[in-house]
């Protein structure tokens, strides 16, 4: 039996949640597979267990993460589906992840949605997951562990709609005069949307709007325009003021 954590976490929020859960569900240790990088095909065995964690982008799974996840297959392997969202709503994300894992040969016994700092409007859910979140997640991890110990567990009932909501657009960060062309953003971009030879250039058609380039830039030379941030805040900010808590689905 082997334990796996598959995670797509460009700005670190999903990683905090997934790592916390995995350390409690898999105390013997686990292998981490980073879906922000290209991966080789992986075949899991029936008695293995996987925890798969992705962020919610506009109520859907990141298409790049799903593309890479399709290189993983199971044999009726037990899995836990986890998504993070920025305190607005996760809509069809968790259901899409469950459906994807089911098609790949996994038995999804639990689904969990937790809150992480919003990747674009960083003032919302700032500092989350926090102590209150972790207390809830610790309780959920114990419940999930018991579910995984059942020889023939039930499939988790996950909320959402089919067909899923349409994929929305994304914001492509811009580069300002502080850029020294160090190439850090290009090397860290999950989608390969930034030209390594000219890091000031970003291919908007390839960019997935994950905001990793903004987070990793050592010179703070990448950002979303204040005008675009204001428009986004005006559209969805009022939906994120009330604190939302993690949810577990079994």
C-alpha positions as CSV (number, residue, x, y, z in Angstrom):
1,X,0.0,0.0,0.0
2,X,1.3,3.5,-0.9
3,X,-0.1,6.9,-0.2
4,X,0.0,9.8,-2.6
5,X,-0.7,13.5,-2.6
6,X,-1.4,15.0,-6.0
7,X,-1.6,18.8,-5.8
8,X,-1.9,21.8,-8.0
9,X,-1.0,24.9,-5.9
10,X,0.5,27.8,-7.9
11,X,0.3,30.3,-5.0
12,X,0.5,27.9,-2.0
13,X,-3.0,28.1,-0.6
14,X,-4.1,24.7,-1.8
15,X,-0.7,23.2,-0.6
16,X,-1.3,24.4,2.9
17,X,-4.7,22.6,3.1
18,X,-3.6,19.5,1.3
19,X,-0.4,19.1,3.3
20,X,-2.2,19.5,6.6
21,X,-4.8,16.9,5.7
22,X,-2.2,14.5,4.2
23,X,0.0,14.5,7.3
24,X,-3.0,13.5,9.4
25,X,-4.6,11.0,7.0
26,X,-1.2,9.5,6.0
27,X,0.8,9.6,9.2
28,X,3.2,6.9,7.9
29,X,4.3,9.2,5.1
30,X,3.2,9.9,1.5
31,X,4.6,10.8,-1.9
32,X,3.8,14.3,-3.2
33,X,3.2,14.8,-7.0
34,X,3.3,18.4,-8.1
35,X,0.8,19.0,-10.9
36,X,2.2,22.5,-11.5
37,X,4.9,20.6,-13.4
38,X,4.7,18.1,-16.2
39,X,4.4,14.5,-14.9
40,X,4.9,11.1,-16.3
41,X,2.1,8.5,-16.4
42,X,1.4,7.0,-13.0
43,X,-0.6,3.8,-12.4
44,X,-1.8,3.3,-8.8
45,X,-2.7,0.0,-7.3
46,X,-6.1,-1.0,-5.8
47,X,-4.8,-0.8,-2.3
48,X,-3.1,2.5,-2.7
49,X,-4.8,5.7,-1.5
50,X,-4.6,9.2,-3.1
51,X,-5.5,12.7,-2.0
52,X,-6.0,15.0,-4.9
53,X,-6.1,18.8,-4.3
54,X,-6.8,21.6,-6.7
55,X,-7.9,25.3,-6.4
56,X,-11.2,26.5,-7.7
57,X,-10.9,29.0,-10.6
58,X,-14.2,30.7,-11.2
59,X,-16.1,27.6,-10.0
60,X,-14.2,25.1,-12.1
61,X,-11.1,23.1,-11.9
62,X,-8.0,24.6,-13.6
63,X,-7.9,22.9,-17.1
64,X,-4.1,22.5,-17.0
65,X,-4.4,20.6,-13.7
66,X,-7.1,18.3,-15.1
67,X,-4.9,17.7,-18.2
68,X,-2.0,16.6,-16.1
69,X,-4.2,14.6,-13.7
70,X,-5.4,12.5,-16.7
71,X,-1.9,10.9,-16.7
72,X,-2.8,9.3,-13.4
73,X,-4.9,6.1,-13.3
74,X,-6.2,3.9,-10.6
75,X,-7.8,0.4,-10.2
76,X,-10.8,1.2,-8.1
77,X,-8.3,3.0,-5.9
78,X,-9.7,5.0,-2.9
79,X,-9.3,8.8,-3.3
80,X,-10.1,12.0,-1.4
81,X,-11.0,15.0,-3.6
82,X,-10.0,18.4,-2.1
83,X,-10.5,21.8,-3.5
84,X,-9.7,25.3,-2.1
85,X,-11.6,28.5,-2.9
86,X,-11.2,32.1,-2.0
87,X,-14.2,32.5,0.2
88,X,-16.7,33.2,-2.6
89,X,-18.0,29.8,-3.9
90,X,-16.6,26.6,-5.4
91,X,-19.7,25.9,-7.5
92,X,-18.9,22.9,-9.8
93,X,-15.2,22.5,-8.9
94,X,-15.5,19.6,-6.4
95,X,-18.0,17.7,-8.6
96,X,-15.8,18.1,-11.6
97,X,-12.8,16.8,-9.7
98,X,-14.8,13.8,-8.4
99,X,-16.0,13.0,-11.9
100,X,-12.5,13.3,-13.4
101,X,-11.1,10.9,-10.7
102,X,-13.9,8.4,-11.2
103,X,-13.2,8.3,-15.0
104,X,-9.6,7.7,-14.1
105,X,-10.4,4.6,-12.1
106,X,-10.7,6.0,-8.6
107,X,-13.3,5.5,-5.9
108,X,-13.9,9.0,-4.4
109,X,-14.9,8.3,-0.8
110,X,-14.7,11.9,0.5
111,X,-14.8,15.4,-0.9
112,X,-13.7,18.5,0.9
113,X,-13.8,22.2,0.1
114,X,-11.7,24.6,2.2
115,X,-10.9,28.3,2.1
116,X,-7.6,29.8,1.1
117,X,-6.5,33.4,0.5
118,X,-8.0,34.6,-2.8
119,X,-5.2,34.4,-5.4
120,X,-6.1,37.7,-7.1
121,X,-8.0,39.8,-4.5
122,X,-5.6,39.0,-1.7
123,X,-7.5,41.1,0.8
124,X,-10.2,38.4,0.9
125,X,-9.6,35.3,3.1
126,X,-6.2,36.8,4.0
127,X,-4.3,34.6,6.3
128,X,-6.5,31.6,5.6
129,X,-6.5,28.7,6.3
130,X,-6.2,30.0,9.9
131,X,-6.4,28.4,13.3
132,X,-10.2,28.0,13.1
133,X,-9.9,26.4,9.7
134,X,-7.2,24.0,10.9
135,X,-9.3,22.9,13.9
136,X,-12.2,22.0,11.5
137,X,-9.8,20.3,9.0
138,X,-8.3,18.2,11.8
139,X,-11.8,16.9,12.7
140,X,-12.5,16.3,9.0
141,X,-9.2,14.4,8.6
142,X,-10.3,12.0,11.4
143,X,-13.6,11.4,9.7
144,X,-12.0,10.8,6.4
145,X,-9.5,8.4,8.0
146,X,-12.4,6.3,9.4
147,X,-14.0,6.3,6.0
148,X,-10.9,5.1,4.3
149,X,-10.6,2.2,6.8
150,X,-13.9,0.7,5.5
151,X,-13.2,-2.1,3.1
152,X,-16.1,-1.1,0.8
153,X,-16.9,2.6,1.5
154,X,-19.7,4.5,-0.2
155,X,-19.0,7.0,-2.9
156,X,-19.0,10.5,-1.7
157,X,-22.1,12.6,-2.6
158,X,-20.8,15.9,-4.0
159,X,-22.8,19.0,-4.8
160,X,-22.7,20.7,-8.1
161,X,-24.2,20.8,-11.6
162,X,-23.9,18.8,-14.8
163,X,-23.1,20.2,-17.3
164,X,-20.6,22.3,-15.3
165,X,-20.7,26.1,-15.5
166,X,-18.9,27.4,-18.6
167,X,-15.2,28.2,-18.2
168,X,-14.6,31.9,-17.7
169,X,-11.8,34.1,-18.8
170,X,-8.7,34.9,-16.8
171,X,-6.5,37.9,-16.0
172,X,-3.0,37.9,-17.4
173,X,-0.4,39.7,-15.2
174,X,1.6,42.5,-16.7
175,X,5.2,43.4,-16.2
176,X,6.5,46.9,-15.2
177,X,9.8,48.7,-15.2
178,X,11.1,47.0,-12.1
179,X,11.6,43.8,-14.2
180,X,15.3,42.9,-14.6
181,X,14.6,39.8,-16.8
182,X,15.9,37.4,-14.2
183,X,13.6,34.7,-15.6
184,X,12.2,33.5,-12.2
185,X,8.6,33.9,-13.4
186,X,9.3,32.0,-16.6
187,X,10.9,29.1,-14.8
188,X,8.0,28.9,-12.3
189,X,5.1,29.4,-14.6
190,X,3.0,26.1,-14.6
191,X,1.7,26.7,-18.1
192,X,5.0,27.8,-19.7
193,X,3.3,31.0,-20.8
194,X,6.3,33.3,-20.2
195,X,9.2,33.5,-22.6
196,X,12.4,32.4,-20.9
197,X,14.5,34.5,-23.2
198,X,12.2,37.5,-22.8
199,X,10.4,37.3,-19.4
200,X,8.6,40.6,-20.1
201,X,6.5,38.8,-22.6
202,X,3.5,36.6,-21.6
203,X,1.4,34.6,-24.0
204,X,-2.1,35.5,-22.9
205,X,-3.6,32.5,-24.8
206,X,-1.5,30.1,-22.8
207,X,-1.6,31.9,-19.4
208,X,-4.1,30.4,-17.0
209,X,-4.2,33.4,-14.6
210,X,-2.9,31.4,-11.7
211,X,-0.9,34.4,-10.4
212,X,2.2,32.4,-9.5
213,X,4.4,34.8,-11.5
214,X,3.3,37.7,-9.3
215,X,4.0,35.7,-6.1
216,X,7.5,34.4,-7.1
217,X,8.8,37.6,-8.7
218,X,11.7,38.7,-6.4
219,X,11.5,42.3,-7.7
220,X,7.7,42.7,-7.5
221,X,7.6,43.6,-11.1
222,X,4.5,41.7,-12.1
223,X,0.9,42.6,-11.2
224,X,-2.7,42.9,-12.3
225,X,-3.6,46.5,-13.2
226,X,-5.4,48.5,-10.5
227,X,-8.3,49.1,-12.9
228,X,-8.8,45.4,-13.5
229,X,-8.6,44.6,-9.8
230,X,-11.2,47.3,-9.0
231,X,-13.6,45.9,-11.7
232,X,-13.2,42.4,-10.3
233,X,-13.7,43.6,-6.7
234,X,-16.8,45.5,-7.7
235,X,-18.2,42.4,-9.4
236,X,-17.5,39.7,-6.7
237,X,-16.1,41.4,-3.7
238,X,-19.5,41.7,-1.9
239,X,-19.8,37.9,-2.2
240,X,-16.7,37.3,-0.1
241,X,-17.2,39.5,2.9
242,X,-19.1,36.8,5.0
243,X,-16.8,34.2,6.4
244,X,-17.3,30.7,4.9
245,X,-16.0,27.5,6.5
246,X,-14.6,24.2,5.2
247,X,-17.2,21.6,4.1
248,X,-16.9,17.8,4.1
249,X,-18.9,15.5,1.9
250,X,-19.0,11.7,2.5
